[in-house]
Amino acid sequence: MMLDIIGDIHGCFHEFESLTKKLGYSWDTGVPVHPKGRQLAFIGDLTDRGPDSLTVIDVVYTLVCTLDQAHYVPGNHCNKLYRFFLGNKVQITHGLETTVAEYDALPKTDQNKMKNKFMELYEKAPLYKILDEGKLVLAHAGIKESLIGKQGGKVKTFVLYGDITGETHENGRPVRRDWAKDYKGDAVIVYGHTPLKEVRHINKTYNIDTGAVFGNKLSCLRYPEMEIVDVESSLPFDEERFRS
């Protein structure tokens, strides 16, 4: 299994395209295809905050649902967009407003197509994905060893939001336990959700969200090589968005 696992894209299509080209993918067919059969994997948060969320959805949908040539697990922003499309009452804030603005600007027929594509992508996706005979796990905000192989509300909350305590910091962000620091499992866990300036590797876990939408870079972990490849972001840098 040869994968290129990409961190939270958040509508940064330009960076996504640049990264895949740097990884050797060709866009001749309109989507990234690798000449040696490598596949892409996405760890959620495809949309929100960045300028081209719908283009990212379109490409990932084609790769995952039409061609069956990529892997995808949802993030918390994916979950919120899905609930928006269901007609649930959600706050159109924290980045969702950018995706909704793109969506509202589409003709009605194109709106329906985009909505159906995303809902199919989301509904077919597992909460987290176990690959390579259990050696690799993809989960948006990570997963504790004791939860691997399990389903349910507790698992869903963990993989979408991390190991939250229910408390919040002064800036409103949720307080999260550092589950990766205590991870002792054999499987490699690749996740994102919490933006860092550099990929964090600890105890067979890799946080590959390096804050492309906040002006840092979009990162990829190549598997099984465990090599990091990244591209610089074209967006303004926002220091306050990064955790130490």
LINLINGI-V768128 format. One record per residue. RES is the residue in one small letter. NEAR is the number of other C-alpha atoms within 12 Angstrom. D_CENTER is the distance of its C-alpha to the mean C-alpha in Angstrom with 2 decimals. Layout:
# LINLINGI-V768128
[[RES & NEAR & D_CENTER] [RES & NEAR & D_CENTER]]
This chain:
# LINLINGI-V768128
[[m & 21 & 19.84] [m & 24 & 18.42] [l & 34 & 14.68] [d & 43 & 12.70] [i & 49 & 9.30] [i & 53 & 7.16] [g & 55 & 5.34] [d & 52 & 3.89] [i & 54 & 6.20] [h & 49 & 7.71] [g & 41 & 10.41] [c & 42 & 11.56] [f & 34 & 12.86] [h & 27 & 15.69] [e & 35 & 13.78] [f & 47 & 11.64] [e & 32 & 15.08] [s & 26 & 16.78] [l & 35 & 14.57] [t & 34 & 14.97] [k & 23 & 18.65] [k & 23 & 19.03] [l & 32 & 17.78] [g & 22 & 20.51] [y & 25 & 18.98] [s & 21 & 21.32] [w & 21 & 20.62] [d & 11 & 24.13] [t & 13 & 23.13] [g & 16 & 20.72] [v & 30 & 17.56] [p & 34 & 16.77] [v & 30 & 18.97] [h & 25 & 20.05] [p & 14 & 23.83] [k & 13 & 23.77] [g & 17 & 21.53] [r & 25 & 18.38] [q & 34 & 15.25] [l & 37 & 11.66] [a & 44 & 8.85] [f & 49 & 5.16] [i & 49 & 3.42] [g & 50 & 2.34] [d & 48 & 4.01] [l & 52 & 5.41] [t & 46 & 8.59] [d & 41 & 11.15] [r & 33 & 13.25] [g & 38 & 13.12] [p & 31 & 15.90] [d & 29 & 14.66] [s & 38 & 12.08] [l & 39 & 14.30] [t & 31 & 14.68] [v & 36 & 11.03] [i & 43 & 11.29] [d & 30 & 14.58] [v & 35 & 13.70] [v & 47 & 10.87] [y & 35 & 13.35] [t & 27 & 16.12] [l & 29 & 14.66] [v & 29 & 13.63] [c & 25 & 16.33] [t & 18 & 19.11] [l & 17 & 19.23] [d & 18 & 17.63] [q & 26 & 16.53] [a & 34 & 12.84] [h & 40 & 10.70] [y & 48 & 7.84] [v & 45 & 7.14] [p & 48 & 6.58] [g & 43 & 5.80] [n & 37 & 9.00] [h & 39 & 8.86] [c & 41 & 8.46] [n & 34 & 11.28] [k & 35 & 13.29] [l & 41 & 13.30] [y & 31 & 14.39] [r & 22 & 17.08] [f & 24 & 18.14] [f & 28 & 18.70] [l & 18 & 20.62] [g & 12 & 22.86] [n & 13 & 22.23] [k & 12 & 23.17] [v & 19 & 20.16] [q & 16 & 20.44] [i & 21 & 19.35] [t & 17 & 18.43] [h & 21 & 15.81] [g & 28 & 14.34] [l & 34 & 14.75] [e & 24 & 18.10] [t & 26 & 16.89] [t & 40 & 15.19] [v & 32 & 18.31] [a & 21 & 20.57] [e & 27 & 19.25] [y & 31 & 19.69] [d & 18 & 23.12] [a & 15 & 24.27] [l & 17 & 24.01] [p & 12 & 27.16] [k & 12 & 27.36] [t & 13 & 27.12] [d & 17 & 23.95] [q & 21 & 22.48] [n & 16 & 23.26] [k & 20 & 21.78] [m & 34 & 18.41] [k & 31 & 18.44] [n & 21 & 19.44] [k & 29 & 16.84] [f & 40 & 13.90] [m & 27 & 15.82] [e & 25 & 16.51] [l & 35 & 12.97] [y & 36 & 12.08] [e & 21 & 15.45] [k & 21 & 15.38] [a & 30 & 12.20] [p & 29 & 13.12] [l & 40 & 12.00] [y & 41 & 11.31] [k & 37 & 12.60] [i & 26 & 15.65] [l & 26 & 16.52] [d & 16 & 19.48] [e & 12 & 21.99] [g & 17 & 20.27] [k & 21 & 19.75] [l & 34 & 15.94] [v & 41 & 13.50] [l & 47 & 9.72] [a & 51 & 8.74] [h & 50 & 6.04] [a & 46 & 9.03] [g & 52 & 11.27] [i & 48 & 14.36] [k & 39 & 18.06] [e & 28 & 20.29] [s & 19 & 22.41] [l & 26 & 19.71] [i & 32 & 18.72] [g & 19 & 20.31] [k & 20 & 20.69] [q & 18 & 19.52] [g & 15 & 20.45] [g & 13 & 19.84] [k & 20 & 19.72] [v & 28 & 17.03] [k & 30 & 14.92] [t & 28 & 15.45] [f & 35 & 14.63] [v & 42 & 11.30] [l & 35 & 10.14] [y & 37 & 12.16] [g & 32 & 13.41] [d & 30 & 17.14] [i & 25 & 18.45] [t & 17 & 22.23] [g & 16 & 22.80] [e & 14 & 24.14] [t & 13 & 22.99] [h & 12 & 23.74] [e & 8 & 26.15] [n & 10 & 23.46] [g & 10 & 22.04] [r & 19 & 18.91] [p & 17 & 18.86] [v & 19 & 20.51] [r & 22 & 18.48] [r & 23 & 20.14] [d & 22 & 19.17] [w & 30 & 18.65] [a & 29 & 17.75] [k & 19 & 21.20] [d & 17 & 22.90] [y & 25 & 20.99] [k & 18 & 23.66] [g & 24 & 22.24] [d & 18 & 22.67] [a & 28 & 19.26] [v & 36 & 16.69] [i & 43 & 13.64] [v & 50 & 10.42] [y & 53 & 7.96] [g & 50 & 6.76] [h & 44 & 7.44] [t & 40 & 10.83] [p & 36 & 11.42] [l & 33 & 14.11] [k & 31 & 16.30] [e & 30 & 16.17] [v & 34 & 14.21] [r & 28 & 15.73] [h & 24 & 17.34] [i & 21 & 19.42] [n & 22 & 20.90] [k & 27 & 18.84] [t & 36 & 15.53] [y & 45 & 13.20] [n & 45 & 10.98] [i & 46 & 9.39] [d & 47 & 8.12] [t & 43 & 11.30] [g & 45 & 11.22] [a & 49 & 11.50] [v & 43 & 12.06] [f & 34 & 14.64] [g & 30 & 16.55] [n & 32 & 15.85] [k & 40 & 13.95] [l & 46 & 10.94] [s & 46 & 11.05] [c & 42 & 11.08] [l & 43 & 12.68] [r & 29 & 15.25] [y & 29 & 16.38] [p & 19 & 19.19] [e & 14 & 20.33] [m & 23 & 18.06] [e & 20 & 18.31] [i & 31 & 16.11] [v & 30 & 16.02] [d & 34 & 14.96] [v & 31 & 16.12] [e & 28 & 17.36] [s & 31 & 16.09] [s & 22 & 18.67] [l & 24 & 18.09] [p & 16 & 20.36] [f & 19 & 19.74] [d & 20 & 19.50] [e & 17 & 20.73] [e & 16 & 20.58] [r & 23 & 16.79] [f & 23 & 16.63] [r & 22 & 17.62] [s & 13 & 20.41]]
